[in-house]
């Protein structure tokens, strides 16, 4: 596989009555396999991975693989992993070695706040434990630790550490990484609201929860920039930029699940505690936005989900 690029979707995990909703999961896989999505990530933060037990994660992976095989599109799939104990994560890599996945999105250790040397040795040990691709997830405002560019570039020398989901929240750090990274080391933004800016600075794409909605629009912005039409891409971004704001108005993935439920892609907007459903006020805002977009969109074809018109 080539290093990841383009639009990657951190897929939500649908639940029904506190169980994995396999019917909705299959529907999601089929829908996004027909969209301009370059890869999927299962059981990551947007997928509420920390609320899934081991059996559920394994089932999630195998149901997704079976659906991909039936569809016939070989869309890459990564598995989200997180933890603060290196040996435990090595065990997770060994346990999932036979699973039908292509790589891993692995978060920096949370809460323990290791040194830069500790972070380097942590990811080096993980790289040694699997031949699969590893994408580092650097999100210090969640984990409490920032993987700096010096350690990042040392890790980029490892054959199977192929890139980073960049949520460092430091524009200078992100730009310096884009300037100094070696060929083949992917930088994908995980900040939905900064997608256009990251692309103009040279990012390879994004891992975007917001791309559950208006997937084509996110992909079109990147395609337009790749054609050299920056004014066109900027104009398109002006039309799209309020969507991430709406979908992150309350803790993710609740707003995304509400939207997908209202358009019929999932059978329930259910989340697992401590995550809760959207407020009534935000639900009304999302319903109104769905209605407005439905009125403005092209006529649906037979493969589109049937919208549930908000009352």
C-alpha positions in Angstrom: 0.0 0.0 0.0 1.0 3.6 -0.6 1.0 6.0 2.3 -2.5 7.3 3.1 -3.7 10.3 1.3 -7.0 12.0 0.3 -10.2 11.8 2.4 -10.1 9.2 5.2 -13.2 8.6 7.3 -13.1 7.8 11.0 -16.2 5.8 10.8 -18.8 6.1 13.5 -19.9 2.9 15.2 -23.7 2.4 15.1 -25.4 1.0 18.2 -28.9 -0.3 18.8 -30.1 -1.2 22.3 -26.4 -1.0 23.5 -25.3 -3.6 20.9 -23.3 -3.2 17.7 -25.8 -2.5 15.0 -24.5 -4.7 12.2 -27.3 -3.8 9.8 -26.5 -0.1 10.0 -22.8 -0.9 9.8 -23.2 -2.7 6.5 -25.3 0.1 5.2 -22.6 2.6 6.1 -19.9 0.6 4.5 -21.9 0.3 1.3 -22.7 4.0 1.3 -19.2 5.2 1.8 -17.6 2.7 -0.6 -19.6 4.5 -3.3 -18.3 7.9 -2.1 -14.9 9.5 -2.8 -13.4 8.1 0.4 -9.8 6.9 0.2 -9.8 4.9 3.4 -11.7 4.0 6.6 -10.7 4.0 10.2 -12.6 1.7 12.6 -12.9 2.0 16.4 -11.1 5.3 16.6 -12.3 8.3 18.7 -15.2 9.1 16.4 -16.0 5.4 16.4 -16.2 5.4 20.2 -13.5 2.8 20.3 -12.9 3.2 24.0 -16.4 2.0 24.7 -16.0 -1.2 22.7 -14.9 -4.5 24.2 -12.4 -6.8 22.4 -15.1 -9.0 20.9 -17.0 -6.0 19.6 -14.0 -4.6 17.9 -13.2 -7.9 16.3 -16.8 -8.2 15.1 -16.7 -4.7 13.8 -13.6 -5.4 11.7 -14.9 -8.7 10.3 -18.3 -7.3 9.4 -16.7 -4.4 7.6 -14.4 -6.7 5.7 -17.2 -9.0 4.6 -19.1 -6.1 3.3 -16.1 -4.7 1.4 -15.6 -8.1 -0.1 -19.2 -8.3 -1.3 -19.1 -4.8 -2.7 -15.8 -5.5 -4.5 -14.0 -2.2 -3.7 -10.7 -2.6 -2.0 -10.9 0.4 0.2 -8.1 0.5 2.8 -9.1 0.0 6.4 -7.1 1.0 9.5 -7.9 0.1 13.1 -7.8 2.7 15.8 -5.7 1.8 18.9 -4.8 3.8 22.0 -3.3 3.2 25.3 -0.6 4.2 27.7 1.3 1.0 28.2 3.6 0.0 25.4 3.6 -3.7 26.1 -0.2 -3.9 26.2 -0.4 -2.2 22.7 2.2 -4.6 21.4 -0.1 -7.4 22.6 -3.0 -5.8 20.8 -0.9 -5.7 17.6 -0.1 -9.4 17.9 -3.7 -10.3 18.7 -5.0 -8.5 15.6 -2.2 -9.7 13.3 -4.6 -12.0 11.4 -7.5 -9.6 11.2 -8.5 -8.2 7.7 -7.1 -4.7 8.2 -4.4 -2.8 6.4 -2.9 -0.7 9.2 -3.3 1.1 12.4 -4.0 4.6 13.6 -2.3 4.8 17.0 -2.7 7.6 19.5 0.1 9.0 21.5 0.0 7.6 25.1 -2.5 9.6 27.1 -2.4 10.9 30.6 1.1 9.7 31.4 2.8 12.5 29.4 6.1 10.6 28.5 9.2 12.4 27.3 10.1 12.8 23.6 12.5 9.9 24.0 9.7 7.8 25.6 7.4 8.6 22.7 10.1 7.7 20.2 10.8 4.4 21.9 7.0 3.7 22.3 6.3 4.0 18.6 9.5 2.3 17.6 8.5 -0.8 19.7 5.1 -0.8 18.0 6.6 -0.5 14.6 8.8 -3.5 15.4 5.7 -5.5 16.5 3.9 -5.4 13.2 4.7 -5.3 9.5 1.6 -3.2 8.8 1.4 0.5 8.3 1.2 2.7 11.3 -0.2 6.2 11.3 0.6 8.2 14.4 -2.2 10.3 15.9 -0.8 13.4 17.5 -3.5 15.2 19.5 -2.1 16.8 22.6 -5.3 18.5 23.7 -6.7 15.0 24.3 -3.6 13.0 25.4 -1.7 15.7 27.3 1.5 15.2 25.4 2.7 16.6 22.1 5.0 14.5 19.8 7.4 17.1 18.6 8.8 17.3 15.1 12.3 16.1 16.0 11.0 12.8 17.4 8.4 12.6 14.6 11.0 12.9 11.9 13.1 10.2 13.5 10.0 7.9 13.6 9.4 8.8 9.9 12.6 6.9 9.1 10.9 3.7 10.2 9.6 1.7 7.1 6.1 1.1 8.4 5.5 4.4 10.2 3.9 6.1 7.2 2.5 9.3 8.5 0.6 11.3 11.1 -2.9 12.4 11.8 -2.0 16.0 12.8 -4.0 17.6 15.5 -1.1 19.3 17.3 -3.0 22.7 17.4 0.3 24.5 16.7 0.3 26.0 13.2 4.0 26.6 13.2 4.7 22.9 14.2 2.4 21.7 11.5 4.0 23.9 8.8 7.5 23.0 9.8 6.6 19.3 9.6 5.2 19.7 6.1 8.5 21.5 5.1 10.9 19.0 6.5 9.1 15.6 6.3 10.8 13.0 4.1 9.2 11.8 0.9 6.5 9.2 1.5 5.6 10.4 5.0 2.0 11.5 4.9 0.6 14.4 6.9 -3.2 14.3 7.1 -5.0 16.9 9.1 -7.5 15.8 11.7 -8.8 19.3 12.2 -11.9 19.5 10.1 -12.2 23.2 10.4 -8.7 23.7 9.1 -8.9 21.3 6.1 -8.6 23.9 3.4 -5.7 25.6 5.2 -3.8 22.4 5.7 -4.2 21.5 2.0 -2.9 24.8 0.9 0.2 24.3 3.0 0.9 20.9 1.5 -1.0 18.3 3.6 -1.9 15.1 1.8 -5.5 15.1 2.9 -7.5 14.7 6.0 -9.0 12.3 8.5 -12.3 14.1 8.8 -15.3 13.2 10.9 -17.3 15.9 9.1 -16.8 14.0 5.8 -19.6 11.6 6.9 -21.7 14.5 5.5 -21.1 16.1 2.1 -18.3 13.7 1.4 -18.2 14.7 -2.3 -17.8 18.4 -1.3 -14.7 17.7 0.9 -13.1 15.5 -1.9 -13.9 18.2 -4.5 -12.0 20.8 -2.6 -8.8 18.7 -2.6 -9.3 17.8 -6.3 -9.8 21.5 -7.2 -6.6 22.4 -5.4 -4.7 19.6 -7.1 -5.8 21.0 -10.4 -4.3 24.3 -9.5 -7.5 26.2 -9.0 -7.1 27.8 -5.6 -9.8 30.4 -6.1 -12.2 27.7 -7.0 -11.3 25.6 -4.0 -11.6 28.6 -1.6 -15.0 29.5 -3.0 -16.1 25.9 -2.4 -14.7 25.9 1.1 -16.6 29.1 1.9 -19.8 27.1 1.1 -18.7 24.1 3.3 -16.9 25.6 6.2 -19.9 26.0 8.5 -20.6 22.3 8.4 -17.7 21.3 10.7 -18.7 24.0 13.1 -22.2 22.6 13.2 -21.0 19.0 13.6 -18.7 20.0 16.5 -21.1 22.3 18.2 -21.5 19.6 20.8 -19.2 16.6 21.6 -18.5 14.4 18.5 -19.8 12.0 17.3 -23.3 12.9 18.7 -24.1 15.5 16.0 -22.9 13.2 13.2 -24.9 10.3 14.5 -28.0 12.5 14.7 -27.6 13.6 11.1 -27.0 10.0 9.8 -30.0 8.8 11.7 -32.2 11.5 10.3 -31.3 10.7 6.7 -31.7 7.0 7.3 -28.1 5.7 7.1 -28.2 4.4 10.7 -31.2 3.1 12.6 -30.5 4.9 15.9 -28.4 7.9 17.0 -27.5 6.0 20.2 -24.1 6.6 21.9 -22.5 5.0 24.9 -21.9 6.8 28.1 -20.3 9.1 28.9 -21.3 10.4 25.5 -24.9 11.5 25.1 -27.2 12.5 22.3 -27.4 16.0 21.0 -29.5 18.6 22.8 -32.9 19.4 21.5 -31.7 22.8 20.3 -28.9 21.3 18.3 -31.1 18.6 16.9 -33.5 21.2 15.6 -30.5 23.1 14.0 -29.3 19.9 12.3 -32.8 18.9 11.1 -33.2 22.4 9.6 -29.8 22.1 7.8 -30.7 18.7 6.4 -33.9 20.1 5.1 -32.2 23.1 3.5 -29.5 20.9 1.9 -32.1 18.4 0.6 -33.9 21.2 -1.1 -30.7 22.5 -2.7 -29.3 19.1 -3.8 -29.7 17.3 -7.1 -32.5 14.7 -7.3 -31.6 11.5 -5.5 -30.8 8.3 -7.3 -31.9 4.9 -6.3 -28.8 4.3 -4.3 -29.1 7.4 -2.1 -30.5 7.1 1.4 -34.0 8.3 1.7 -34.1 11.4 3.9 -36.4 11.7 6.9 -37.9 15.2 6.6 -37.7 17.0 9.9 -41.0 18.0 11.3 
